[in-house]
Amino acid sequence: MATTHVLFVEDDDVIREATQLALERAGLVVTAAPDGLTGLESFRGDRPDIALLDVMLPGLDGVSLCRHIRDESAVPVIMLSARADSIDVVLGLEAGADDYVTKPFDSAVLVARIRAVLRRFGHAAGGPDGPAGAGPGGEAGEEPLRFGDLEIDTGGMEVRRDGEPVSLTPTEMRLLLEFSSAPGTVLSRDRLLERVWDYDWGGDTRVVDVHVQRLRTKIGQERIDTVRGFGYKLRG
């Protein structure tokens, strides 16, 4: 199995060195950078498997760095924030991050979150089992799923809206596949956390809400309904 390469961008020397050591002890290869601009250069030069970005960075902040990465790649991104403020969380997720971890964090928890993200990305990228939690991918040549002007090719992992291709991140694709596996059925935020984000514990549901909103902007605001107090459903 190939070794996982992590880009870790953190301006605090103590946190950066301690976390890098912990990740390396867990068997990960780590490239560490002290600021956003250096982190962007490292990303472009090394093309890591996953990026861990502190929100508050000198030169180029973590949210802006995440946007640059997302413009160039679908590589998974986890944001690290010293605050649990909603604005930090929402800005990072809206910039294209797939998950976030609040400081201070236990290194074992961080490693577990990294591995959870990589597991679901491996499947979403077209692994033999399809996106984990969303059911197996369709066989080649299988009829695409259709919901109004939305067409989902589960075998080729492609989405079209009114005949035009829709670019989704692996997390957005997993979310859409989970909805399309049960059209018209209300899916709770907890179920989506478990099935899409691989959380078998009570994670923060804001990550679900922001990704649903991002997905709506790509496939149509009217395509996913909010059922207050319960969750979301895809219109059949």
Secondary structure, 3 states (H helix, E strand, C coil): CCCCEEEEECCCHHHHHHHHHHHHHCCCEEEEECCHHHHHHHHHHHCCCEEEEECCCCCCCHHHHHHHHHHHCCCCEEEEECCCCHHHHHHHHHCCCCEEEECCCCHHHHHHHHHHHHHHHHHHCCCCCCCCCCCCCCCCCCCCEEECCEEEECCCCEEEECCEEECCCHHHHHHHHHHHCCCCCCECHHHHHHHHCCCCCCCCCHHHHHHHHHHHHHHCHHHEEEECCCEEEECC
